[in-house]
Amino acid sequence: MVFSATTIEGRTSGTEAIASITKEQKLSNYAMASGLLAFVSYIFYYSLSSVGGEENAKQFFLGDGGGEGKDGEAKVNPGFEEFLKEANEGRSEEERKLEDERVARGEARELAELEHTTAARLKAEGVEDEIVASANEDEEREMARAAGFEDSGKEVKKRPLWKKVVFFWRRE
C-alpha cells in the first residue's frame, strides 16, 4: 500500500494536512480556542458567583477552601453546593406547582360531574332550567365578545402578530 499526499477522492490525509498549515493559520486556531475557553470559563464563573456569591466563586477557583462548613466537615466547593441547593429548591417548587395543578384538575372534574348529575336530576324531575341556561348563555356570549372571539356587530380587523412586533410604535 502506497501512502501519497492525495487519496483517491483528491483529499489529503490528516497528518499531511496538519503539516501543511501555515504559522498564521495555527496562531489563528490557537487564538480562537483560547477565546472560546475564556468565554466558557467566564460563563461558569458567572453562574457560580450569581448563585453562591462572589467570595464562594473565588474560593472555588483559587482553591482557598480553607475553613470548615457545617457539622465540622471541610467545604470543598462552596459555590457549587449553593448552585445545587438552588436547583433542588427550584425542583421542589416545580413539583409543588404540578401537585397543585393535579388537585385543581381533580376539583374541576368533581365540579363537572356534580353539574352533570344535577342537570340529569332536574331533567328527570321535569324541572326546566331555562332561566339559568339563558343567564349562562348571556354571560358566555359577553365573555366571548370581550375576549375577541365573537363580533359585537361591527367588523374588527386585527393586525397580524408580526406587524404588531415590527411596527410597535404605530397605533391601530
N, C-alpha and C positions, 0 to 999 in steps of 0.2 A: 504494500500500500504506500503510495507516494503522497506526502503532505505538500501541498502547494499553497501559495498565498491566496488563491481564489478557489472556491469549491465549485461544484457543478452548476449551482444556481447563480454564480457570479458574486457571492458574498465572501468576505474574508473571515478567517477563523477568529475566535475571541482574543486569543493571546496576541495574534498579529495586529488586530485592530487596536488593542490597548497600547501596543508598542508604537503604533503609528500616530498616536495622539500627540499633538504639539504641546509645548510647555504652557502656552496661553490657554488652551482648552483644559489642561489639567488644573491650572490655577482657578479657572472659572468654575470647574466642577467642585473644587475644594471650598471655594467661597460660597457656592450655593448650599453645599452640605452643612457648612458651619452656620450659615444664616438660618437654615431650617432647624438645626439643633438648638440654636439660641431661641428661636421662636417657640419651639415646643417646651423648652425649659422655662421660659417666661410664663407660658400658659399654666404649667404645672405649679410654679411658684405662686402665681396669682390666685389659683384655685385654693391652694393651701392657706395662703395668708388671708383670703376673704372668709374662710370658714373658721380657721383656728387662731387667727390673729398673726400679726407680722412677727412677733417675737418667737412664736412656735415655728413659723416657717424658717426663720433664720437659724433656729436651733436645729431644725431638721437638716438644712443644707450644710451648716458649718460643723455639724457633728457634736455640738455642745449640748449633749443630752444630760448634762450634769443635773443633779438633783433627783429627787425621788417623787414618784407620783403618789396616788392614794394607796393606802394599805402597805406602805413601805416598799413597793416594787419600783424598779427603775423605769423611768419614762424613756422609751426608745424612739418613738415617732409621735410627738405630741400633736403636731398639726394633722397628721393622718388619722389619729384617734378622734379628733374633733370632726374631721371630714366624715368618718364612718358613723359617728354619733348623729350627725345631722342627717345623713342618709337614712338611718334607721328611724329617726323621727318623721321624716317625710313618708317613709313606707308605712308607718303606723297610722299617720294621718290619712293616707290614701285608703288603707284598709277600713278605717272608721267611716270614711265617706261611702265606700262600697256597701258597708253594713247598713248605714242609714238609708241608702238608695234601695237596698233589698227590702228593708222594713217598710219603706214608703210604697213600694210596688205591692207588697202584701196587703197593706191597708187599702190601697186603691182597688185591688182585686176584691177585697171584702165588701167595699162600698158598692162596687158594680154588681156583685152577687145580691147584696141587700136590695138594691134598686130593682133588679130583675125580679126577685121574689115578691117585692111589694107591688110591682106592676102586675105580676101574674095573679096575686091575691085580689087586687082591686078589680081586675078583669073578670075573675071567677065570681066575685060578688055582684058584678054588674054595675059597678060604680065607674062612671066616666070621669076621667081627669083631664077634661078639655081645658079648663082654666089654667091648670098647672102647665099643661103642654104648650098652650099658646103663650104663656109668660116665658117659658123656656125658649120657645122659638123666637120670640121678640128679642130676648136677651142675646141669644146666639147670633141673630142677624145683626144686632148692634155691634157685638164684639167682632164679627167678621168684617163689617164695614170699617170699624176703627182700625183693624189690623191691615186693611187694604186688600182683603180677599174678595170683597164684593163691592160693586159700584153702587154709589148712592144717587144714581140718576144722571150724574154728569160724567163726562168722559175724562178719565185721569190717565195721562200718559207718563209712565215712569221712565227715567233715563236708565240706560244700562249701567252696571256697576263700574265698568272700565271708564266710562265717560265721567262718572262721579269722581273717580280717583284721579284721572288725568286733568280734568277741569274742575278741581276742588274749589277754586275761587269764584266760580260762576254760581249764581243762584238760579233756581228754576223759575 
